[in-house]
Amino acid sequence: MSDTTYTSTADESEDIQSDPYRTSEGDTVYNVQGNDWDTVLAPPEGEKDRLIVNMGPQHPSTHGVLRLIVELDGEAVESVRAAIGYLHTGIEKNMEYRTWTQGSTFVTRMDYVAGLHNELVYALGVEKLLGIEDQITDRANVIRVMMSELSRISSHMVAIATGGMELGALTGMTIGFRDREFVLDLFESITGVRMNHAYIRPGGISHDLPKGIEKDIVAAIKILRERASDVHNLLVDNAIWLGRTQGVGYLDLAGCMALGITGPILRSTGLPWDLRKADPYCGFENYEFDIPTATTCDVYGRFLIRLAEIEQSINIVEQCLDKLEPGPVFIEDKKIAWPARLTIGPDGQGNSPEHIKEIMGTSMEALIHHFKLVTEGFQVPQGQVYAAVESAKGELGMHLVSDGGTRPYRAHMRDPSFTNLQSIAAMTEGGLLSDVVAAISSIDPVMGGVDR
């Protein structure tokens, strides 16, 4: 096989993808040129001061690596273009080479600030393909709801903390990360790790709650409720905070509809759209909670919504504790229920010693079945589905395609960070450079979900 040679040309008259040709030696040559952001056109006649600034490609309020190409007239923003891909990991493509159960360990790393939402929507999609939605146990659904709401609290605290840090409210940052630790401690006690849990699996959850964890959850949410007023007292109606957020990053309902924006950005326009109410899943129709909205269409309104949603999520977690009843946390079908039983030891999670003793010492068939289930995985019928949940940032969707095998033919996530990031130009063009940071923080994008 002959080598392929790539050459570049600066001749702007040629197409960026001109026809390839072969050399006398048999090599294929492609002419490739870049007419993207590296070529800056001459300013219009009469215009003197025009500056193009690279903002990034790193910025704390983006929870990842984002590049903004900002065109300025003085401090006024003329145009903003977002460049993504710096955090690309190929997660969706990698899932095509892993079993359906192993997919949980990949999706949780997309929006890693709220990974349990990713795990939940993926599990719901696989369960739709399997046709086992009605077989998920009540206890598993209650735990799923509780964990996803704790994840929402954690994500909103990061959004508020980083937004405060970027705008100079450093005390708001320390408060947000301080209180988030209580949630991460609960995650570590329940799943074995603080992030990237792979706890919610197709068919249920990987293992039951540890004994006595309910007391820890009660204690944590009591502290969270008591401390919820700290950020409120610090920033709500604060003249400096209002000056940096009120009327900044404006995007009305028509703009949200045109761009497909969801989550707190959409609800800041006054529309109470939330999939937990509009299209309930995991029994959300059995919980009492409100959908906070605002009518400001700006950074300040999104900040208020996230504060209010933390309080509503605490209410839902308390209801989950009341609904917890003893019972199994995985479906009964042993051809799907993998791993069978796990335990949490001092070094994290692993196989239950009792389960290993049972399958190795009492039943050769059980050992063979366990081996095949772990190494090959279970088969999923042919078809394609779309499942969606309300994540902390908006509608999080999962499109799955199965060819009948033991791994996805195609897996694609509709990540709200990716969709919402489209609004950055509409929010910032015509404003000031200092307002770009405020607008980004109000979008709360996590680049792991954008680039996936």
Residue pairs with C-beta under 8 A, 6 or more apart in sequence:
2 25
2 26
2 27
2 28
3 27
4 27
4 28
4 30
5 23
5 27
5 28
5 29
5 30
6 29
6 30
6 32
7 29
7 30
7 31
7 32
8 31
8 32
8 33
8 34
9 31
9 32
9 33
10 33
11 33
12 33
12 35
12 39
14 31
14 33
16 32
16 33
16 34
16 35
17 30
17 32
18 30
18 31
20 28
20 29
20 30
20 31
21 28
21 29
22 28
22 29
23 29
37 52
37 69
37 81
37 83
40 52
43 50
47 73
49 73
49 74
50 71
50 72
50 73
50 78
51 71
51 72
51 73
52 69
52 70
52 71
52 72
53 69
53 70
53 72
53 433
54 67
54 68
54 69
54 70
55 67
55 68
55 69
55 70
55 436
56 62
56 65
56 66
56 67
56 68
56 83
57 65
57 66
57 67
57 83
57 86
58 65
58 66
59 66
59 68
59 437
59 440
60 162
60 165
60 166
61 162
61 163
61 165
61 166
61 437
61 440
61 441
62 440
62 445
62 446
62 447
63 113
63 158
63 162
63 444
63 445
63 446
63 447
63 448
64 86
64 87
64 445
64 446
64 447
64 448
64 450
64 451
65 86
65 87
65 447
66 82
66 83
66 84
66 86
66 421
66 440
66 445
66 447
66 450
67 82
67 83
67 84
67 86
68 80
68 81
68 82
68 83
68 424
68 436
68 440
69 80
69 81
69 82
69 83
70 77
70 79
70 80
70 433
70 436
71 77
71 78
71 79
71 80
72 78
72 433
75 432
75 433
75 434
76 430
76 431
76 432
76 433
77 428
77 429
77 430
77 431
77 432
77 433
77 435
77 436
78 429
79 425
79 429
80 424
80 425
80 428
80 429
80 436
81 425
82 421
82 422
82 424
82 425
84 418
84 421
84 447
84 450
84 451
85 451
86 447
86 451
87 447
87 448
87 450
87 451
88 451
88 452
89 109
89 448
89 451
89 452
91 106
91 107
91 109
91 110
91 452
92 411
92 412
92 413
92 452
94 106
95 102
95 103
95 106
95 107
95 407
95 408
95 411
96 407
96 408
96 409
96 410
96 411
97 407
98 105
98 106
98 407
99 376
99 377
99 378
99 406
99 407
100 126
100 202
100 377
100 378
100 380
100 406
100 407
100 408
101 201
101 202
101 338
101 339
101 377
101 378
102 377
103 122
103 126
103 408
103 411
104 119
104 122
104 123
104 198
104 200
104 201
104 202
105 196
105 198
107 115
107 118
107 119
107 121
107 122
107 398
107 413
108 115
108 116
108 118
108 119
108 195
108 196
108 197
108 198
109 115
109 196
109 448
110 118
110 413
110 415
110 448
110 449
110 452
111 117
111 118
111 155
111 391
111 393
111 396
111 415
111 417
111 446
111 448
111 449
112 195
112 196
112 446
112 448
113 154
113 155
113 158
113 392
113 446
114 151
114 152
114 154
114 155
114 391
114 392
114 393
114 446
115 151
115 195
115 196
115 197
116 147
116 148
116 150
116 151
116 197
116 199
116 200
117 148
117 151
117 152
117 389
117 391
117 392
117 396
118 391
118 396
118 413
118 449
119 197
119 198
119 199
119 200
119 201
120 144
120 148
120 200
120 282
120 389
121 387
121 388
121 389
121 391
121 396
121 397
121 398
121 413
122 200
122 202
122 387
122 398
122 400
122 411
123 144
123 200
123 201
123 202
123 203
124 133
124 281
124 282
124 387
124 389
124 398
125 385
125 386
125 387
125 398
125 399
125 400
126 202
126 380
126 400
127 133
127 136
127 202
127 203
128 385
128 387
128 400
129 380
129 381
129 383
129 385
129 400
129 402
130 202
130 336
130 380
130 381
131 381
132 203
132 331
132 333
132 336
135 331
135 332
135 333
136 203
136 204
136 331
137 204
137 327
137 328
137 329
137 330
137 331
138 283
138 323
138 325
138 327
139 208
139 324
139 325
139 326
139 327
139 328
139 329
140 204
140 205
140 328
140 329
140 330
141 282
141 283
142 283
142 320
142 323
142 324
142 325
143 205
143 208
143 209
143 320
143 324
143 329
144 200
144 205
144 282
145 282
145 283
145 284
145 287
145 316
145 320
146 217
146 316
146 317
146 320
146 321
147 187
147 190
147 199
147 200
148 282
148 389
149 313
149 316
149 317
149 320
150 183
150 186
150 187
150 313
150 317
151 183
151 392
152 309
152 310
152 313
152 391
152 392
153 180
153 183
153 224
153 310
153 313
153 314
153 317
154 180
154 183
154 184
154 187
155 391
155 392
155 393
155 444
156 306
156 307
156 309
156 310
156 313
156 392
157 176
157 177
157 179
157 180
157 183
157 310
158 176
158 177
158 180
158 444
159 306
159 392
159 441
159 444
160 172
160 176
160 231
160 303
160 306
160 307
161 172
161 173
161 174
161 175
161 176
161 177
161 180
162 173
162 176
162 441
163 172
163 299
163 303
163 438
163 441
163 442
163 444
164 170
164 171
164 172
164 173
164 176
164 231
164 235
165 172
165 173
166 437
166 438
166 440
166 441
167 241
167 244
167 245
167 437
167 438
167 441
168 240
168 244
169 234
169 235
169 240
169 241
171 234
172 231
172 234
172 235
175 227
175 230
175 231
175 234
176 231
179 223
179 224
179 227
179 230
182 220
182 223
182 224
183 220
183 224
184 194
184 195
185 194
185 216
185 220
186 213
186 216
186 217
186 220
187 193
187 194
187 195
187 197
188 194
189 210
189 213
189 216
190 199
190 209
190 210
190 213
191 197
191 198
191 199
191 206
191 349
192 344
192 348
192 349
193 348
193 349
198 206
199 205
199 206
200 206
201 330
201 338
202 336
203 330
203 331
203 333
203 336
203 337
204 328
204 329
204 330
204 331
204 337
205 329
205 330
206 339
206 342
206 349
207 329
207 341
207 342
207 343
207 344
207 349
208 329
209 324
210 344
214 321
214 324
217 317
217 321
218 321
221 314
221 317
221 318
224 310
224 314
225 311
225 314
228 307
228 310
228 311
228 314
231 307
232 307
235 241
235 303
236 304
236 307
241 300
242 300
244 299
244 434
244 438
245 298
245 299
245 300
245 303
245 438
245 442
246 296
246 298
246 299
246 300
247 296
247 298
247 300
248 298
248 299
248 300
248 431
248 435
248 438
248 439
249 298
249 299
249 302
249 427
249 428
249 431
249 435
249 438
249 439
249 442
250 297
250 298
250 427
251 261
251 265
251 269
251 297
251 423
251 426
251 427
252 269
252 297
253 266
253 269
253 270
253 271
253 297
255 261
255 423
255 426
256 262
256 265
256 266
256 269
256 271
256 423
259 419
259 422
259 423
259 426
260 419
260 422
261 394
261 419
261 420
261 422
261 423
262 273
262 393
262 394
262 395
262 416
262 419
262 420
263 390
263 391
263 392
263 393
263 394
263 395
263 416
263 420
264 302
264 305
264 306
264 309
264 393
264 394
264 442
264 444
265 302
265 394
265 420
265 423
265 442
265 443
266 273
266 394
267 273
267 274
267 291
267 292
267 293
267 294
267 305
268 293
268 294
268 295
268 296
268 297
268 298
268 301
268 302
268 305
269 295
269 297
270 293
270 294
270 295
271 293
272 291
272 293
273 291
274 291
274 390
275 281
275 388
275 389
275 390
275 395
276 284
276 289
276 390
277 284
277 291
279 388
281 387
281 389
286 323
287 316
287 319
287 320
288 315
288 319
289 312
289 313
289 315
289 316
290 308
290 312
291 312
292 304
292 305
292 308
292 309
292 312
293 305
294 301
294 302
294 304
294 305
295 301
296 304
298 442
299 438
299 439
299 441
299 442
302 442
303 442
309 392
330 337
331 337
334 340
334 369
335 373
335 378
336 378
338 370
338 373
338 374
338 377
338 378
339 351
339 374
340 355
340 359
340 370
341 351
341 352
341 354
341 355
342 349
342 350
342 351
342 352
343 349
343 350
343 351
343 352
343 353
358 366
359 366
359 367
359 370
360 367
376 406
377 406
377 407
378 406
379 404
379 405
379 406
380 402
380 404
380 405
380 406
381 402
381 404
382 402
382 403
382 404
383 401
383 402
384 399
384 400
384 401
384 402
384 410
385 399
385 400
386 397
386 398
386 399
386 400
387 397
387 398
387 400
388 395
388 396
388 397
388 398
388 414
389 395
389 396
390 396
391 416
392 444
393 416
393 417
393 420
393 444
393 445
393 446
393 449
394 416
394 419
394 420
395 414
395 416
396 413
396 414
396 415
396 416
397 413
397 414
398 411
398 412
398 413
398 414
399 410
399 411
399 412
399 413
399 414
400 408
400 410
400 411
401 408
401 409
401 410
401 411
402 408
402 409
403 409
413 449
413 452
415 449
415 450
415 452
416 449
417 443
417 444
417 445
417 446
417 447
417 449
417 450
418 445
418 449
418 450
420 443
420 444
420 445
421 443
421 445
421 450
423 443
424 436
424 439
424 440
424 443
427 439
427 442
427 443
428 435
428 436
428 439
431 439
